[in-house]
Amino acid sequence: MAAAGIISNLILLFYVFLLMHGIGARTIRTQHLDDDEENNILMVNGRQDAMHGDHHSSSHHHMATEFGLFRMNDLSLGKKMLIEFPQKVLSSSTRFLPREEADLIPFSLNQLPNILNIFSIPHDSPEAETIESTLRVCESEPLQGVSVFCATSLESMVDFAGNTLGTYHLRATTTTALTKSLTGRKQNYTISEVPKEVPVPMLVVCHMMSYPYVVYFCHSLKGESENKLFKVPMMGDNGDQLEGLGICHLKTSNLNFDLNNPGFRMLGQKRGDPFCHFLPTNHVVWVPSS
């Protein structure tokens, strides 16, 4: 696949397959970790059962919401959606490394054998393939007008966000649990207050990648007329409360997508229609604080 196609698919297909934790999860376990410390790895497995049949059926729309996808007209008070918001609890092994430590570890495709040796990962294992895939994504050429970066430390993520947004007066936001007992299970969530748009001229979205330590794939998005950011207060049937962070991409006709894109098909939409999704709790959006 061409590099531009890889990035294009990442920017939306991330939201079909990688954002919600229940899809084809694998685990990377490295010998330098304790036995009870695991880093969850999100893998694409296709979910072909979601791709066939009536493109406009309510059952496909219902399935889309399970994966965090929705239509713009779903953002209304009282709207109920079946969805899963996993509450990711990071162990000490899945936190950012300090920049000075991260910078000492090779992070490039041509250093893949050394990286696998450092983390004691067999070269012919599925975990090795996952790491290679992440590195290929991180080294792909971006689409025109889109800035991309893989952050291996919090400091490097902040630097990228600040340089991209033109200010270091930044605010990080994500889907936030409002109840300590958030179960993260799949259930019906009802929009409990009118969703609020966060008007910004540009934003930086960062997605946690599959890697032995925390790495985020970050990319810029133009705001306002091309992408809209929403905060959506929601309550689960069991009393779980959260503020879901939703993004709607408005100009999808200009993106390099297959007409049979599974996200559009599950929503019963076509290329050119707005494409919306919620972010899980471990993905971050950076916006100017002013």
C-alpha positions as YAML, in Angstrom:
chain: A
units: angstrom
residues:
- id: 1
  name: MET
  ca: [0.00, 0.00, 0.00]
- id: 2
  name: ALA
  ca: [1.29, 3.47, -0.82]
- id: 3
  name: ALA
  ca: [2.42, 5.57, 2.13]
- id: 4
  name: ALA
  ca: [-0.30, 8.15, 1.57]
- id: 5
  name: GLY
  ca: [-2.88, 5.38, 1.61]
- id: 6
  name: ILE
  ca: [-1.51, 4.03, 4.88]
- id: 7
  name: ILE
  ca: [-1.84, 7.39, 6.61]
- id: 8
  name: SER
  ca: [-5.25, 8.05, 5.07]
- id: 9
  name: ASN
  ca: [-6.55, 4.72, 6.29]
- id: 10
  name: LEU
  ca: [-5.04, 5.33, 9.70]
- id: 11
  name: ILE
  ca: [-6.83, 8.60, 10.19]
- id: 12
  name: LEU
  ca: [-10.27, 7.00, 9.80]
- id: 13
  name: LEU
  ca: [-9.84, 3.22, 9.88]
- id: 14
  name: PHE
  ca: [-8.12, 3.63, 13.24]
- id: 15
  name: TYR
  ca: [-11.60, 4.47, 14.42]
- id: 16
  name: VAL
  ca: [-13.10, 1.31, 13.00]
- id: 17
  name: PHE
  ca: [-10.62, -1.29, 14.21]
- id: 18
  name: LEU
  ca: [-8.07, 0.10, 16.66]
- id: 19
  name: LEU
  ca: [-10.02, 2.40, 18.93]
- id: 20
  name: MET
  ca: [-12.26, -0.04, 20.73]
- id: 21
  name: HIS
  ca: [-10.45, -2.71, 22.75]
- id: 22
  name: GLY
  ca: [-12.60, -5.72, 22.07]
- id: 23
  name: ILE
  ca: [-11.38, -6.34, 18.53]
- id: 24
  name: GLY
  ca: [-8.66, -8.91, 18.00]
- id: 25
  name: ALA
  ca: [-6.58, -7.98, 21.05]
- id: 26
  name: ARG
  ca: [-3.13, -9.47, 21.36]
- id: 27
  name: THR
  ca: [-0.55, -9.05, 24.08]
- id: 28
  name: ILE
  ca: [3.15, -8.30, 23.95]
- id: 29
  name: ARG
  ca: [4.89, -9.78, 26.95]
- id: 30
  name: THR
  ca: [8.61, -9.13, 27.32]
- id: 31
  name: GLN
  ca: [11.00, -10.82, 29.69]
- id: 32
  name: HIS
  ca: [11.97, -7.57, 31.40]
- id: 33
  name: LEU
  ca: [8.42, -7.27, 32.78]
- id: 34
  name: ASP
  ca: [6.97, -9.02, 35.81]
- id: 35
  name: ASP
  ca: [4.64, -11.90, 35.03]
- id: 36
  name: ASP
  ca: [1.55, -9.90, 36.00]
- id: 37
  name: GLU
  ca: [2.45, -6.87, 33.88]
- id: 38
  name: GLU
  ca: [1.03, -6.92, 30.37]
- id: 39
  name: ASN
  ca: [0.78, -4.37, 27.60]
- id: 40
  name: ASN
  ca: [-2.45, -4.76, 25.62]
- id: 41
  name: ILE
  ca: [-1.86, -4.69, 21.88]
- id: 42
  name: LEU
  ca: [-4.66, -3.72, 19.52]
- id: 43
  name: MET
  ca: [-4.71, -5.60, 16.25]
- id: 44
  name: VAL
  ca: [-6.75, -5.32, 13.07]
- id: 45
  name: ASN
  ca: [-8.66, -8.51, 12.32]
- id: 46
  name: GLY
  ca: [-11.24, -7.27, 9.81]
- id: 47
  name: ARG
  ca: [-14.54, -8.25, 11.43]
- id: 48
  name: GLN
  ca: [-15.80, -9.44, 8.07]
- id: 49
  name: ASP
  ca: [-19.15, -10.29, 9.62]
- id: 50
  name: ALA
  ca: [-19.77, -6.55, 9.86]
- id: 51
  name: MET
  ca: [-19.03, -5.85, 6.23]
- id: 52
  name: HIS
  ca: [-21.73, -7.73, 4.34]
- id: 53
  name: GLY
  ca: [-25.45, -7.37, 3.79]
- id: 54
  name: ASP
  ca: [-27.73, -4.35, 3.74]
- id: 55
  name: HIS
  ca: [-25.51, -1.25, 3.91]
- id: 56
  name: HIS
  ca: [-28.28, 0.86, 5.37]
- id: 57
  name: SER
  ca: [-29.75, -1.54, 7.91]
- id: 58
  name: SER
  ca: [-30.36, -0.45, 11.47]
- id: 59
  name: SER
  ca: [-28.47, -3.53, 12.67]
- id: 60
  name: HIS
  ca: [-25.30, -2.26, 10.99]
- id: 61
  name: HIS
  ca: [-25.78, 1.17, 12.57]
- id: 62
  name: HIS
  ca: [-26.28, -0.58, 15.90]
- id: 63
  name: MET
  ca: [-23.05, -2.53, 15.36]
- id: 64
  name: ALA
  ca: [-21.21, 0.66, 14.39]
- id: 65
  name: THR
  ca: [-22.03, 2.32, 17.71]
- id: 66
  name: GLU
  ca: [-20.54, -0.68, 19.53]
- id: 67
  name: PHE
  ca: [-17.23, 0.28, 17.91]
- id: 68
  name: GLY
  ca: [-17.60, 3.93, 18.91]
- id: 69
  name: LEU
  ca: [-18.84, 5.10, 15.50]
- id: 70
  name: PHE
  ca: [-21.86, 7.35, 15.11]
- id: 71
  name: ARG
  ca: [-23.59, 9.85, 12.83]
- id: 72
  name: MET
  ca: [-23.68, 13.57, 13.55]
- id: 73
  name: ASN
  ca: [-27.44, 13.45, 14.02]
- id: 74
  name: ASP
  ca: [-26.92, 10.94, 16.84]
- id: 75
  name: LEU
  ca: [-25.58, 13.81, 18.99]
- id: 76
  name: SER
  ca: [-28.89, 14.70, 20.58]
- id: 77
  name: LEU
  ca: [-30.13, 14.78, 24.16]
- id: 78
  name: GLY
  ca: [-31.65, 11.43, 25.13]
- id: 79
  name: LYS
  ca: [-30.05, 9.46, 22.28]
- id: 80
  name: LYS
  ca: [-29.20, 5.93, 23.42]
- id: 81
  name: MET
  ca: [-26.26, 3.97, 21.97]
- id: 82
  name: LEU
  ca: [-24.86, 0.52, 22.76]
- id: 83
  name: ILE
  ca: [-21.14, 1.11, 23.18]
- id: 84
  name: GLU
  ca: [-18.09, 0.03, 25.15]
- id: 85
  name: PHE
  ca: [-15.76, 2.53, 26.85]
- id: 86
  name: PRO
  ca: [-12.95, 0.37, 28.27]
- id: 87
  name: GLN
  ca: [-11.42, 1.85, 31.42]
- id: 88
  name: LYS
  ca: [-7.73, 1.37, 30.73]
- id: 89
  name: VAL
  ca: [-5.66, 1.06, 33.88]
- id: 90
  name: LEU
  ca: [-2.00, 1.50, 33.04]
- id: 91
  name: SER
  ca: [0.55, -0.49, 34.99]
- id: 92
  name: SER
  ca: [4.06, 0.83, 35.54]
- id: 93
  name: SER
  ca: [5.16, -1.10, 32.44]
- id: 94
  name: THR
  ca: [2.70, 0.73, 30.18]
- id: 95
  name: ARG
  ca: [3.50, 4.32, 31.10]
- id: 96
  name: PHE
  ca: [5.57, 6.76, 29.12]
- id: 97
  name: LEU
  ca: [9.30, 6.39, 29.44]
- id: 98
  name: PRO
  ca: [11.20, 9.54, 30.40]
- id: 99
  name: ARG
  ca: [12.52, 11.26, 27.29]
- id: 100
  name: GLU
  ca: [16.16, 10.66, 28.25]
- id: 101
  name: GLU
  ca: [15.45, 6.93, 28.54]
- id: 102
  name: ALA
  ca: [13.26, 6.68, 25.43]
- id: 103
  name: ASP
  ca: [15.86, 8.49, 23.32]
- id: 104
  name: LEU
  ca: [18.41, 5.79, 24.15]
- id: 105
  name: ILE
  ca: [16.25, 3.01, 22.68]
- id: 106
  name: PRO
  ca: [16.36, 2.54, 18.88]
- id: 107
  name: PHE
  ca: [13.09, 3.41, 17.19]
- id: 108
  name: SER
  ca: [13.33, 2.80, 13.45]
- id: 109
  name: LEU
  ca: [12.54, 0.01, 11.02]
- id: 110
  name: ASN
  ca: [16.17, -0.57, 10.15]
- id: 111
  name: GLN
  ca: [16.84, -1.21, 13.84]
- id: 112
  name: LEU
  ca: [14.05, -3.78, 14.19]
- id: 113
  name: PRO
  ca: [16.36, -6.75, 15.00]
- id: 114
  name: ASN
  ca: [18.05, -4.74, 17.76]
- id: 115
  name: ILE
  ca: [14.68, -3.60, 19.16]
- id: 116
  name: LEU
  ca: [13.43, -7.19, 19.33]
- id: 117
  name: ASN
  ca: [16.63, -8.27, 21.08]
- id: 118
  name: ILE
  ca: [16.35, -5.45, 23.64]
- id: 119
  name: PHE
  ca: [12.86, -6.61, 24.62]
- id: 120
  name: SER
  ca: [13.63, -10.34, 24.25]
- id: 121
  name: ILE
  ca: [10.95, -10.82, 21.60]
- id: 122
  name: PRO
  ca: [11.37, -13.75, 19.16]
- id: 123
  name: HIS
  ca: [12.02, -12.47, 15.65]
- id: 124
  name: ASP
  ca: [9.40, -14.74, 14.06]
- id: 125
  name: SER
  ca: [6.63, -14.07, 16.57]
- id: 126
  name: PRO
  ca: [3.31, -12.25, 16.11]
- id: 127
  name: GLU
  ca: [4.59, -9.66, 18.58]
- id: 128
  name: ALA
  ca: [7.52, -8.94, 16.27]
- id: 129
  name: GLU
  ca: [5.12, -8.45, 13.36]
- id: 130
  name: THR
  ca: [3.10, -6.01, 15.46]
- id: 131
  name: ILE
  ca: [6.20, -3.97, 16.34]
- id: 132
  name: GLU
  ca: [7.26, -3.93, 12.68]
- id: 133
  name: SER
  ca: [3.79, -2.72, 11.67]
- id: 134
  name: THR
  ca: [3.93, 0.12, 14.19]
- id: 135
  name: LEU
  ca: [7.37, 1.21, 12.95]
- id: 136
  name: ARG
  ca: [6.17, 1.15, 9.34]
- id: 137
  name: VAL
  ca: [3.25, 3.39, 10.25]
- id: 138
  name: CYS
  ca: [5.54, 5.77, 12.11]
- id: 139
  name: GLU
  ca: [7.90, 6.04, 9.13]
- id: 140
  name: SER
  ca: [5.22, 6.48, 6.45]
- id: 141
  name: GLU
  ca: [4.99, 9.73, 4.54]
- id: 142
  name: PRO
  ca: [2.06, 11.91, 5.66]
- id: 143
  name: LEU
  ca: [-0.72, 13.19, 3.46]
- id: 144
  name: GLN
  ca: [-0.34, 16.70, 2.13]
- id: 145
  name: GLY
  ca: [-1.26, 19.20, 4.79]
- id: 146
  name: VAL
  ca: [-1.19, 16.64, 7.61]
- id: 147
  name: SER
  ca: [1.57, 16.56, 10.22]
- id: 148
  name: VAL
  ca: [2.27, 13.17, 11.81]
- id: 149
  name: PHE
  ca: [4.63, 12.03, 14.55]
- id: 150
  name: CYS
  ca: [5.15, 9.01, 16.78]
- id: 151
  name: ALA
  ca: [5.81, 10.14, 20.34]
- id: 152
  name: THR
  ca: [7.90, 7.85, 22.53]
- id: 153
  name: SER
  ca: [7.75, 10.18, 25.54]
- id: 154
  name: LEU
  ca: [5.34, 12.69, 27.00]
- id: 155
  name: GLU
  ca: [7.85, 15.47, 26.39]
- id: 156
  name: SER
  ca: [8.07, 14.66, 22.67]
- id: 157
  name: MET
  ca: [4.27, 14.51, 22.41]
- id: 158
  name: VAL
  ca: [3.91, 17.95, 23.99]
- id: 159
  name: ASP
  ca: [6.61, 19.36, 21.70]
- id: 160
  name: PHE
  ca: [4.85, 18.02, 18.61]
- id: 161
  name: ALA
  ca: [1.47, 19.34, 19.74]
- id: 162
  name: GLY
  ca: [2.93, 22.76, 20.58]
- id: 163
  name: ASN
  ca: [4.83, 23.08, 17.30]
- id: 164
  name: THR
  ca: [1.82, 21.93, 15.27]
- id: 165
  name: LEU
  ca: [-0.71, 24.19, 17.01]
- id: 166
  name: GLY
  ca: [1.67, 27.15, 17.16]
- id: 167
  name: THR
  ca: [1.40, 27.53, 20.93]
- id: 168
  name: TYR
  ca: [2.53, 25.80, 24.09]
- id: 169
  name: HIS
  ca: [-0.56, 26.98, 25.92]
- id: 170
  name: LEU
  ca: [-2.14, 23.57, 25.49]
- id: 171
  name: ARG
  ca: [-5.00, 21.58, 26.91]
- id: 172
  name: ALA
  ca: [-5.15, 17.79, 26.69]
- id: 173
  name: THR
  ca: [-8.58, 16.20, 26.66]
- id: 174
  name: THR
  ca: [-9.96, 12.70, 26.24]
- id: 175
  name: THR
  ca: [-12.93, 10.55, 27.12]
- id: 176
  name: THR
  ca: [-13.20, 10.90, 30.89]
- id: 177
  name: ALA
  ca: [-14.85, 8.68, 33.49]
- id: 178
  name: LEU
  ca: [-17.02, 10.71, 35.89]
- id: 179
  name: THR
  ca: [-17.63, 7.79, 38.24]
- id: 180
  name: LYS
  ca: [-14.78, 5.90, 39.92]
- id: 181
  name: SER
  ca: [-16.64, 2.65, 39.48]
- id: 182
  name: LEU
  ca: [-16.73, 2.85, 35.67]
- id: 183
  name: THR
  ca: [-16.92, -0.79, 34.61]
- id: 184
  name: GLY
  ca: [-15.96, -0.30, 30.98]
- id: 185
  name: ARG
  ca: [-18.39, -2.99, 29.92]
- id: 186
  name: LYS
  ca: [-20.52, -2.76, 26.79]
- id: 187
  name: GLN
  ca: [-23.90, -1.32, 27.64]
- id: 188
  name: ASN
  ca: [-26.47, 1.24, 26.57]
- id: 189
  name: TYR
  ca: [-25.34, 4.82, 27.14]
- id: 190
  name: THR
  ca: [-27.78, 7.71, 27.00]
- id: 191
  name: ILE
  ca: [-26.67, 11.26, 26.17]
- id: 192
  name: SER
  ca: [-27.57, 13.00, 29.41]
- id: 193
  name: GLU
  ca: [-26.82, 16.62, 28.47]
- id: 194
  name: VAL
  ca: [-26.70, 18.54, 25.21]
- id: 195
  name: PRO
  ca: [-23.30, 17.80, 23.59]
- id: 196
  name: LYS
  ca: [-20.92, 20.77, 23.52]
- id: 197
  name: GLU
  ca: [-18.78, 21.57, 20.51]
- id: 198
  name: VAL
  ca: [-15.18, 22.60, 21.25]
- id: 199
  name: PRO
  ca: [-14.45, 25.19, 18.53]
- id: 200
  name: VAL
  ca: [-10.77, 25.10, 17.54]
- id: 201
  name: PRO
  ca: [-8.98, 25.98, 14.28]
- id: 202
  name: MET
  ca: [-6.72, 22.92, 14.57]
- id: 203
  name: LEU
  ca: [-6.25, 19.94, 16.85]
- id: 204
  name: VAL
  ca: [-3.73, 17.17, 17.37]
- id: 205
  name: VAL
  ca: [-5.07, 13.66, 17.95]
- id: 206
  name: CYS
  ca: [-2.82, 11.00, 19.49]
- id: 207
  name: HIS
  ca: [-3.61, 7.26, 19.42]
- id: 208
  name: MET
  ca: [-1.85, 4.68, 21.57]
- id: 209
  name: MET
  ca: [0.02, 2.23, 19.38]
- id: 210
  name: SER
  ca: [1.01, -1.41, 19.74]
- id: 211
  name: TYR
  ca: [4.50, -1.46, 21.27]
- id: 212
  name: PRO
  ca: [6.41, -2.80, 24.30]
- id: 213
  name: TYR
  ca: [6.26, 0.64, 25.91]
- id: 214
  name: VAL
  ca: [3.91, 3.59, 25.42]
- id: 215
  name: VAL
  ca: [4.07, 5.06, 21.91]
- id: 216
  name: TYR
  ca: [1.45, 7.40, 20.47]
- id: 217
  name: PHE
  ca: [0.78, 8.02, 16.78]
- id: 218
  name: CYS
  ca: [-0.16, 11.71, 16.59]
- id: 219
  name: HIS
  ca: [-1.59, 13.60, 13.64]
- id: 220
  name: SER
  ca: [-2.97, 17.05, 13.00]
- id: 221
  name: LEU
  ca: [-6.54, 17.79, 11.96]
- id: 222
  name: LYS
  ca: [-7.94, 21.06, 10.70]
- id: 223
  name: GLY
  ca: [-10.83, 22.14, 12.89]
- id: 224
  name: GLU
  ca: [-14.13, 23.94, 12.40]
- id: 225
  name: SER
  ca: [-15.17, 23.47, 8.75]
- id: 226
  name: GLU
  ca: [-13.33, 20.14, 8.30]
- id: 227
  name: ASN
  ca: [-13.42, 18.42, 11.70]
- id: 228
  name: LYS
  ca: [-15.57, 19.07, 14.76]
- id: 229
  name: LEU
  ca: [-14.75, 18.12, 18.33]
- id: 230
  name: PHE
  ca: [-17.55, 17.41, 20.83]
- id: 231
  name: LYS
  ca: [-17.80, 16.69, 24.54]
- id: 232
  name: VAL
  ca: [-20.72, 14.35, 25.14]
- id: 233
  name: PRO
  ca: [-22.00, 13.70, 28.70]
- id: 234
  name: MET
  ca: [-23.36, 10.16, 28.88]
- id: 235
  name: MET
  ca: [-24.86, 7.80, 31.46]
- id: 236
  name: GLY
  ca: [-24.84, 4.02, 31.25]
- id: 237
  name: ASP
  ca: [-27.79, 1.83, 32.17]
- id: 238
  name: ASN
  ca: [-25.86, 0.70, 35.27]
- id: 239
  name: GLY
  ca: [-25.16, 4.28, 36.42]
- id: 240
  name: ASP
  ca: [-21.71, 4.69, 34.87]
- id: 241
  name: GLN
  ca: [-21.17, 8.33, 33.94]
- id: 242
  name: LEU
  ca: [-18.59, 9.70, 31.53]
- id: 243
  name: GLU
  ca: [-17.85, 12.58, 29.22]
- id: 244
  name: GLY
  ca: [-17.25, 11.04, 25.82]
- id: 245
  name: LEU
  ca: [-14.93, 12.85, 23.43]
- id: 246
  name: GLY
  ca: [-16.28, 12.65, 19.90]
- id: 247
  name: ILE
  ca: [-14.77, 13.77, 16.60]
- id: 248
  name: CYS
  ca: [-16.72, 14.26, 13.37]
- id: 249
  name: HIS
  ca: [-14.81, 14.38, 10.07]
- id: 250
  name: LEU
  ca: [-16.84, 16.48, 7.65]
- id: 251
  name: LYS
  ca: [-14.87, 16.42, 4.37]
- id: 252
  name: THR
  ca: [-14.52, 12.69, 3.82]
- id: 253
  name: SER
  ca: [-14.98, 12.96, 0.04]
- id: 254
  name: ASN
  ca: [-11.42, 14.30, -0.26]
- id: 255
  name: LEU
  ca: [-9.84, 11.34, 1.50]
- id: 256
  name: ASN
  ca: [-8.22, 8.37, -0.21]
- id: 257
  name: PHE
  ca: [-10.79, 5.74, 0.73]
- id: 258
  name: ASP
  ca: [-12.26, 2.66, -0.81]
- id: 259
  name: LEU
  ca: [-15.96, 3.19, -1.53]
- id: 260
  name: ASN
  ca: [-16.55, 0.02, 0.50]
- id: 261
  name: ASN
  ca: [-14.85, 1.46, 3.59]
- id: 262
  name: PRO
  ca: [-16.26, -0.69, 6.43]
- id: 263
  name: GLY
  ca: [-16.81, 2.27, 8.75]
- id: 264
  name: PHE
  ca: [-19.09, 3.98, 6.26]
- id: 265
  name: ARG
  ca: [-20.84, 0.72, 5.51]
- id: 266
  name: MET
  ca: [-21.57, -0.02, 9.16]
- id: 267
  name: LEU
  ca: [-22.99, 3.48, 9.56]
- id: 268
  name: GLY
  ca: [-25.06, 3.12, 6.41]
- id: 269
  name: GLN
  ca: [-23.25, 6.08, 4.86]
- id: 270
  name: LYS
  ca: [-21.12, 6.78, 1.82]
- id: 271
  name: ARG
  ca: [-17.91, 8.63, 1.13]
- id: 272
  name: GLY
  ca: [-18.57, 12.34, 1.52]
- id: 273
  name: ASP
  ca: [-20.89, 11.91, 4.51]
- id: 274
  name: PRO
  ca: [-19.63, 13.02, 7.94]
- id: 275
  name: PHE
  ca: [-17.82, 10.24, 9.79]
- id: 276
  name: CYS
  ca: [-17.91, 10.42, 13.60]
- id: 277
  name: HIS
  ca: [-16.35, 8.39, 16.38]
- id: 278
  name: PHE
  ca: [-15.68, 8.46, 20.10]
- id: 279
  name: LEU
  ca: [-12.17, 8.22, 21.49]
- id: 280
  name: PRO
  ca: [-11.35, 5.63, 24.15]
- id: 281
  name: THR
  ca: [-9.94, 6.72, 27.48]
- id: 282
  name: ASN
  ca: [-6.29, 6.20, 26.54]
- id: 283
  name: HIS
  ca: [-6.30, 8.38, 23.39]
- id: 284
  name: VAL
  ca: [-5.63, 12.10, 23.66]
- id: 285
  name: VAL
  ca: [-6.64, 15.28, 21.80]
- id: 286
  name: TRP
  ca: [-4.52, 18.41, 22.19]
- id: 287
  name: VAL
  ca: [-6.06, 21.84, 21.60]
- id: 288
  name: PRO
  ca: [-4.97, 25.41, 22.35]
- id: 289
  name: SER
  ca: [-5.95, 26.33, 25.92]
- id: 290
  name: SER
  ca: [-7.11, 29.84, 25.04]
...
